[in-house]
Amino acid sequence: MCLLFQATCCFAQSNFTSLPAWIKRPVPEKERDWLLNVPTSKAEVYRSVDNKDIILDNGLIKRSFRMQPNLACIDFTNQSTGEQLLRAITAEAKLTINGKNYKVGGLYGQSERAYLKSAWIDMLKADINEFLYKSYTVTPIKPYVNWKVTNRWALNKEQATGKMLTFVFECSQPLMKDIVVKVNYELYDGIPVVCKWLSVENHGDKKITVDKVINEVLAVVEEESSVVGSAAMMKKPHGLHVESNYAFNNASSAHLSDQSTHWKPDTSYTSQVNYSLHTPCLLEVYPPIGPGVELTRGEIYNSIRTNELLFDGYDRERNGLAQRVMYKTVTPWVTENPIFMHLISVNPDTVRNAIDQCSETGYEGVILSFGSGLDMENISDQNIAKIKGLVDYAHQKNILLGCYSLFSSRQINDVEDVIDPRTGLPNVHAMYGHAPCLASKWGLNYIEKLKYFLYRTQMDIFENDGPYAGDLCASTKHPGHKGVGDSQWAQMQLQKDLYHWCSANGIYVNAPDWYIYDGANKMPLGYRESNFSLSREQQVILNRQNIYDATWEKLPSMGWGFVPLTEYQGGGAAATIEPLSEHLQLYEQLMMQYYGSGIQACYRGPRLYDSKETKQKVIKVISWYKKYRTILNSPIIHLRRPDGRDWDGILHVNPNGKEKALVMLYNPLGEVMVRKVKLLLYYTGLDKKASIREKDNGFKTYKLDKDGNVNCEVTIPANGYTWLVVE
C-alpha cells in the first residue's frame, strides 16, 4: 500500500509546476470594498512558491491545500480582513458506504488544535487506509441550473463565473478499490463565496449503498471563550456563513430553512476554554437523514452543494447585503421579477378580461391562483385545449399566464401518503397535516402530469404550493424510494428536478420554500395570512413591517407579498379593497408600498380596476415602477422600522446604476410631517457629494459626511408617502 501511495503522489504532481506561483497582491484602493466595486482579480488556481500547496484565490478568499502525503486544507483566509478561519486540519469529507465509515483526504497528528503552525504541517501523516489523493483538474465553473434566459425583466441575466478545482481520491481497501471520490471547489469571481460538493463514482461490479455523506468538515476558530455551557448555548462562529441546497420548512429565511449545517463540539481540541469541551467550533455539512442511495456500476452520486460566504464584520446591514449580492450572483434567476396579479377564476371570459386589464395597465402576468378552479392534474385533451387557448390569448397581448398546484396539505390514500416511521401508518402529523409521498406512484405521476400540462399549455409561470417539505416515508412499496432511509433524499431530488426542468424551459417558479439554489425564482416575503382579515388600515402598516423585516437578507425580487382585493380568510368589507374605486387612496398606498420596495404582491381578486379613475391610478403606479425598475429591484438599506408613531422608510442602493439610490418614506399619522432624515448613502458608491431630488422636483446637492451619510429635510403627507432619487 505504501508503494501505491507514493506512486499516487507522483502522479498528482505531473502538471502541478505549470500553475502560476502565488504571491500576495495588493488590492487597489478603489476595490477595497467588494460591495461597492467588483474586484478585477478573478478566481484562479495557483501553486505555492515551494511547490507544496495548491491554492484557490480570487482576491477575497484564499483557500490552500497541502498535497502530500495526502491532500488537506491548511488555510482558509478572509483576505478582506486577513482573518484565518482554520485552527486545525481535518478530513476533506467523510463517507459511510455499506455501513462502514471512511475519511476522504486529511492529515493527522496535530496535537495542539487551537492553532496551526506552518512548521507542523510537514510532520503530519496520512492514514493509508482512507481515501487518498490521486490527482486534480481545473475547469471553468459550469452553471448548475440550466436557466433559460427569457425576455422577462431581471436585474442580472448572467450566470456566475469562476474556477472549479476538483480533487480525485481513491482507496486501497479491497472493498473500496473501485470507488472514486471527487471533491469539488467552485470559487466565484468577484464575491467571497466558495461552493463545495463531492461525487461518489462506482467503477466496480458490486452494488454499494451510500449511507451518509459529510461534504464539508472544518475545524474553525471559535466565536467565544466560555468556561461552562453547552454547544447549543454558545455562539457559533460568525465570520463563515453557510448555505446548502438542502433547505425546507416554509420559513422564508435561509437559516431557518437550513437542514444541513451542523456546528459541533470538537473533543480533540483539548486546550479549549470550555471545561466540558462543548465549544461549537467544528463544522460538518450533511443532510440529517440519508441519502441511502444505491449505486451500481457506472452510477454517480452527487452531494448537496454548500456555499460558504465570508463576512468581514458584525454589521447586520452589511452582512445581509453580502448575502443578497451572493444570491444575485450565484442564483441570478431570483432577480427576475415579473409584475403579476392573482386571478381567482378560470372562467375564460374573466381570464381574458384580466389579461386585457393587465395589458392596458402595464402588468406583465396573470396567475390562475388557488381558488380559481384550475386543475393542472387534469391533462385531458379538453382541459389542455381550454387552457392553451387562454395562454395563446395572453401571449397575443404580451402577457404571461401562470398556474397553481397544491402538493401538501392533501390526502391521497393510505397507499400513496407518507407512512410514519414510528407507527407504520399514514402520517397525520406531517409538516402540513397530511401529505402524499412524492416518490410514490401517485407522486411520480403527479410530477409527470405537471410537466405535461406546462409543456402542452406553454404556461409561463408555475406556482407550486406546499413543495416537498422534508416528510419521511417508511413505505417499502413506493417505486421512487426503498424505505425511510432514502425517502427524504429521494423526494427532495424529485422536487429539485422539477424546478430544474422548469428553469431550463423558461418557466418562472413561485415556491413557498428555500429552493432558490435549484431554480425556484421567488418565495413568500413572510407574513401571517390571518392578518389579511384585519382592517385595511392595519394591513397598511403591517405590510410595511413585513417588507422591512424580510429584506435584510433577501433581494426585493425574492419575496412576494399579498393584497386581498376581495375577502380572504374573513374580515368582511373592512378588510378588502373592493370596490376598488371606493378605496383609491388606500389601493394606491398599498401598491406604492410594494412597488416602492421592488416587491411583487399577489393582488388577489377578479380585476385590477373597476373605473376609469382606478385604471389611471394603476397605470400611474406601474409606469412609475417601470421608470425606476432597476433601482427599485436593487438591495434595500433599512432606515427606520414602521411603528405607527413616526416616519418609517427604506433606501435602495445600486453603485453601478444611473440612480444610485431611491428612498421611500412613509407617514402613518393623520397630519403632515416635516422631518430631517439621515440617509445612509455609503453603499451608493458616492464619496463626496450627492444630488438628491424629491419626486420630480429639481436636484439639490448635499455634501456627504465621513461615513457617507447626508441629512435631508423632507415633508411627508398625512397617512401618505414621498420618495427621493439620489444621483
Secondary structure, DSSP 8 states (H G I E B T S, - for coil): -HHHHHHHHHHHTTTGGGS-B-------GGGS-TTTS--S---EEEE-TTSSEEEEE-SSEEEEEE-SSS-EEEEEEETTTTEE-EEE---SEEEEETTEEEEES--B-----S---HHHHTT-B--TTSBEEEEEEEEE---SS-----SS-BS------EEEEEEEEE--SGGGTTEEEEEEEEEESSSSEEEEEEEEEE-SSS-EEEEEEE-EEEEE--S---SS--TTTS---SSEEEEES-B-SS-SSHHHHB-SEEEEE-TT-TTSS-TTS--EEEEEE--SS---EEE-TT-EEE---EEEEE--S--HHHHHHHHHHHHHHH-GGGGB---EEEE----HHHHHHHHHHHHHHT--EEEE-TTS---TT---HHHHHHHHHHHHHHHHTT-EEEEEEE-SS----TTTB-B-TTTSSB-TTBTTBS-B-TTSHHHHHHHHHHHHHHHHHT-SEEEEES---------S--TT-SSHHHHHHHHHHHHHHHHHHHHHTT-EEE-SSS-GGGT--BEE----GGGGGS-HHHHHHHHHHHHHHHTTTS-GGGEEEEEESS--SS-GGGG---SGGGSHHHHHHHHHHHHHHT-EEEEEES-S-SSHHHHHHHHHHHHHHHHTHHHHTS-EEEEE---SSS-EEEEEE-TTSSS-EEEEEE--SSS-EEEEEEEE-GGGT--SEEEEEETTS--EEEE--TTSEEEEEEEE-TT-EEEEEE-
